[in-house]
């Protein structure tokens, strides 16, 4: 029974710590800085890699 209580306490601590770290980290998508991407022109249009007939 002591092991079950210890395991539940560890799960609770890990869940709370994960939520706190995700909020502190700024968990959100970051826009791509296309100036830092090598070998690609910013104004270049995407081309299809498949040739359909």
Buried (B, 14 or more C-beta within 10 A) or exposed (E): EEEEEEEEEEEEEEEEEEEEEEEEEEEEEEEEEEEEEEEEEEEEEEEEEEEEE
